Amino acid sequence: MISSEQVEMMIRAGLPDAQVQVQDLTGTLDHYKVVVVSSQFEGKRLVQRHQLVYGALRQALSSDAIHALTMETYTPQDWAQLGQPA
């Protein structure tokens, strides 16, 4: 199991400029939804963005600390167009 805070720290370590929101979907500390906003997603397709997040979480995913992961990935411009604060 891995805490929401640990998930956030791992993503920020892999994507230092990221804004990260983590939600534990089941209360069991192994099913998460993450929303990640990063300039590193600029010019990347959705699958490439997800690969960057998976890369940041590689250790937790390979050790089965995370069993399920849902993610939304945005560039800062995408995020602003949704009317979300920077």
C-alpha positions in Angstrom: 0.0 0.0 0.0 1.1 3.5 -0.7 -0.4 6.8 0.6 -1.9 9.6 -1.5 1.0 11.8 -0.3 3.6 9.3 -1.5 1.9 9.0 -4.9 2.0 12.8 -5.2 5.6 13.0 -4.1 6.7 10.3 -6.7 4.9 12.1 -9.5 6.5 15.4 -8.5 9.9 13.8 -8.4 9.4 12.6 -11.9 7.7 15.8 -13.2 9.1 18.6 -11.0 6.9 21.3 -12.4 3.7 19.3 -12.0 0.6 20.3 -10.2 -0.8 17.0 -8.8 -4.1 16.0 -7.3 -4.4 12.5 -6.0 -7.7 10.8 -4.9 -7.9 7.4 -3.2 -10.8 5.8 -4.9 -11.6 2.9 -2.6 -10.0 3.8 0.8 -7.6 0.8 0.4 -4.5 2.8 -0.6 -4.1 0.9 -3.8 -6.7 2.4 -6.3 -6.0 6.0 -7.3 -7.1 8.7 -9.6 -4.5 11.4 -10.4 -4.8 14.7 -12.2 -1.5 16.0 -13.4 -0.8 19.3 -15.0 2.8 19.8 -16.4 4.5 21.7 -19.1 6.4 18.5 -19.9 3.2 17.3 -21.6 3.5 20.1 -24.2 3.5 18.5 -27.7 3.0 15.0 -26.4 0.2 12.6 -27.3 -2.0 11.3 -24.5 -0.2 7.9 -24.4 3.1 9.7 -24.1 1.8 11.9 -21.2 0.6 8.7 -19.5 3.9 7.1 -20.0 5.6 10.0 -18.2 3.3 9.5 -15.2 3.8 5.7 -15.2 7.5 6.3 -15.3 7.3 8.4 -12.2 5.3 5.7 -10.5 7.3 2.8 -11.8 8.4 1.5 -8.4 5.0 1.6 -6.9 3.4 -0.1 -9.9 6.0 -2.8 -10.2 5.7 -3.7 -6.6 1.9 -3.9 -6.8 1.6 -1.1 -4.2 -0.8 0.5 -6.8 -3.3 -2.0 -8.3 -5.4 0.5 -10.3 -4.6 4.0 -11.6 -6.8 6.4 -13.5 -5.3 9.5 -14.7 -6.0 12.8 -16.4 -3.1 14.7 -17.9 -3.1 18.3 -19.0 -0.7 21.0 -20.1 -0.9 24.3 -18.3 -2.7 25.7 -21.3 -5.2 22.8 -21.4 -5.8 23.3 -17.7 -6.4 27.0 -18.1 -8.9 26.4 -20.9 -10.9 24.3 -18.5 -11.2 27.3 -16.3 -9.0 25.8 -13.6 -6.7 28.0 -11.5 -2.9 27.8 -12.3 
